Amino acid sequence: MTVVANTRNAQGTGASRRLRRAGKVPGIVYGGSATPTAIELDHNDLFHALRVESFHSSILDMELDGKPEQVLLRAVQWHPYKQQVLHIDFQRVDANQKLTVKVPLHFVNQDVSPAVKLSGAIIGHVLTEIEISCLPGKLPEFITVDLAGLEVGKTVHVRDIPMPEGVTAVLREGENPAVISITVPAGGEEAATEEGKK
């Protein structure tokens, strides 16, 4: 995805307010060998881009004053009650330096798992994103969690999820949080037993 931005010369609270009234969003680009750069972006274009999941976890092509840069979205500040972006931060990307970033989890085959089909279990998503580390060229838009073999009494933890090549989950030593929860409604186990007898 491409982000169009221009260098912002006027800074400060008053300047930011004037920018927002003009339909612009103040922001900053930092990282890499260059000094941090104050920028401004079109609010409507940015607002619609932020509704796309991959915008939050992909390497973005930024045109800054017409010159290309690769960046990663790092922070967004929203108005407390309006649908308005107040400020945005981007980080420059170095192709040879590993990134640490959160990416979304996509759950597949939940409805065909034994836990759901045989026991009528309800699968809850404890985590919807995880933090990973990788080189920019290996950054996935999302991580797939396949629940096809999920049975009642078992669960899925972060360390159980196969990671794409060159990608590792960022976890402290001994940490392995659950990704899903399984709830079996009353009578679910009995129904599964009866189904197994047929």
C-alpha positions, 0 to 999 in steps of 0.5 A, a space after each residue: 500500500 502507498 501512503 502520500 505525505 509531505 514534510 510539515 514545517 509548522 509545528 506545535 499545538 496551534 499548527 496541528 489544529 490548523 492542519 486538522 481543520 484543513 483536512 490534514 493529519 500531522 505525523 512523524 517518520 522516525 528511525 533509520 539513519 535519517 533524522 525524524 521528519 514531521 509530516 502531514 497526510 490527507 485525513 480522508 485517504 488515511 482514514 480509509 487506509 486505516 480500515 484495511 487490516 494489512 495497513 497495520 501489519 505490512 511494509 508500506 510504500 511512502 511517497 514523502 515529498 515525492 521520494 519513496 521510502 518504506 515505512 511501518 505504521 507504529 502508532 495512531 492517536 484517535 479523537 476520543 469520540 469523533 471519527 478523526 485521526 489526530 496524529 500518526 507515527 511511522 517507522 522507517 524500515 531497514 531491509 537488513 534490520 529485524 522488526 518487532 511488530 504485532 500481526 493479526 491471527 486468522 483462524 481457519 477450519 474452526 467449524 469442521 474441528 471435532 470440538 465443534 462438530 462432535 461436542 458443539 463446543 464454542 471456540 473463543 479467541 483469547 488472542 487476536 494478534 501476536 508479536 513477531 520478529 523478522 526481517 522486513 522482507 519476511 513480514 507476513 500480513 497475518 498468521 494462520 491458526 488451523 483448528 481442524 484437529 482441535 478436540 475438547 480437552 485440548 487447546 492451542 498455545 502460541 508456541 503450537 502455531 507454525 510460523 512462516 520461514 524466518 518469523 519467530 514469535 516474541 515470547 519471554 522464557 517460559 511464556 506460552 499464552 493460550 490463543 483460544 478457549 473452548 466452552 462446551 455447552 451443557 449436554 454437548 459431551 452427551 450429544 457427542 457420545 450418542 453420536 459416536 454410538 450410531 
